[in-house]
């Protein structure tokens, strides 16, 4: 049985949601949300039946992508030549299900497709709950696993749709392990897969259209290899009149165009390359058959230059869709003086095309600032391409940045590949963690910045590029120059405009607004129903949170916010919240060693500041740069131990 969510429209991506009844009923409200965005057919199907149903839809051309969960998703991926998006079981999903199960019983059985979840062993201690896990591969296997738990008197079973149905049939409590958020993510993934599938299909259709509209040069020969037909473009290319060409063996006129191998074997040759008449051509050789017997062969020459232009245009369009910057300055949260100064400087830099070096610790938001600079620049409607220089080995990073020619190395893609500099042409290239770039690549990068042109790996000719560079690092590049780990000439080339981003511990007044926004966002994503404003819910923890060092900066705050949101999601009313219990989920926030207000810590920071000042001859700006902090932070360190708010009191 199928359940369409909307009237069919040719412009919408066509999805088929193949599922068990239970997850279908659970997901229908989410499916309804996508009316107008996708045409979704929800089909009841299980194991082998699911594959047959999906293949039927595929054979009839009714679907662009499938979405499913658990065993059905595995079967569809293995059995279909079509994109399949999986509704993933996330940690938040299983945790929410276990929290709900804990309200019913203190013994819970978990039965999931594929494998057990080792991480649940840690969760059961936090929830004070007994958890027994089982994994199945087939429906019969699932029933056996379920029966084992039932015989052991488990009254609550968490698992897949099949398992929940078995539990309800047996009069037990069955809780679906998936969340609506997971369903939305699965449908979003399916929409993207459908978009890419349509894009690829359209790309090949468009390319074929281009080929057929070209002035292609075509000729045909008979079984004796004599020319029997040719069109005007081929005639002009061979520079002979029609009468002189016809009935002549082709290899007598142009041996390089011979079709004898095609006549002998019948094998088709596609996309060969041929130099003729001072131009490059793509060559196709095809046998001509009558009743299965080879009676001749055809030769088609396509203008390689025009094909390359068409293909490049398609690639650029795809790159522009993929390489976009999301963040604007108005989305950056913060009111501390150091943060506002950084935003003001970044806005000024956005109005220029000069290279920017963003310095700051890991997790302070360097890429967010880079995207905001791009989006406020004159290049805002052009590509924004980001690459982490620390995430690739040297050989791979070189080919990623500069691209490569066909045959440049073993395993290289046929036809070569555009590099990120070419992808960012007319836009912005963000080089994150540039301090980790190998020295040989630093030399190549310097040349690109000087000459404004790149040379692909394996190529000899240069390609001009118009790219604005924004680089970022958490490394002390100035010190690395002295250690011969970073080129001095490259440093001065990228350090045209410098933007220093403050660490989170240096903008304590921003922690509250950031935490509130992040927790609110996560609670909404979780579908939590707790009453009250987020600011009031997190207020008792704020003094303790502000005392934390935040070595991971805003990125770490995002992780902590997720944990706090999951912790709060188990409650329905603020009066129920056990604020002391958070120390089990976020132990780092309650460790004395991680607080910034200890006298010994303040003394240590004071000592570091004075040592840096001495090493820099009293120059505060150089000392701050050496320590990787702002001048205001250096001033606080120089003037004694840090003062911080009190921690959460036991009575809170």
Buried (B, 14 or more C-beta within 10 A) or exposed (E): EEEEBBEEEEEBBBBBBBBBBBBBEBBBEBBEEBEEBBBBBBBBBBBEBBBEBBBEBBEEEEBBBBBBBBBBBBBBBEBBEBBBBBBBBBEBBBBBBBBBBBEEBEBBBBBBBBEBBEEBEEBBEEBEBEBBBBBBEEBEBBBEBBEBBBEEEBBBBBBBBBBBBBBEEEEBBBBBBBBBBBBBBBBBBBBBBBBBBBBEEEBEEBBEEBBEEBEBBBBBBBEEBBBBBBBEBBBEBBEBEEEEBEEBBBBEEBEEBBBEEBBEEBEEBEEEEBEBEEEBBBBBBBBBEEEEEBEBBBBBBBBBEBBEEBBEEBBBEBBBEEBBBEBEBEEBBBEBBBBEBBBEBBEEBBEBBEBBBBBBBBBBBBBBBBBBBBBBBEBBEBBBBBBBBBEBEEEEBBBBBBBBBBEBEEEBEEEBBBBBBBBBBBBBBBBBBBBBBBEEBBEBBBBBBEEEBBBBBBBEEBBEBEBBBBBBBBBBBBEBBEEEBBBEEBBEBBBBBEBBBBBBBBBBEBBBEBBBBBBBBBBEBBEBEBEEEBBEBBBBBBBBBBBBBBBBBBBBBBEBBBBBBBBBBBBEEBEEBEBEEBBEEBEBBBEEEBBBBBEEBBEEBBEBBEEBBEEBEEEBEBBBBBBBBBEBBBEBBBEEBBEBEEBBEEEE
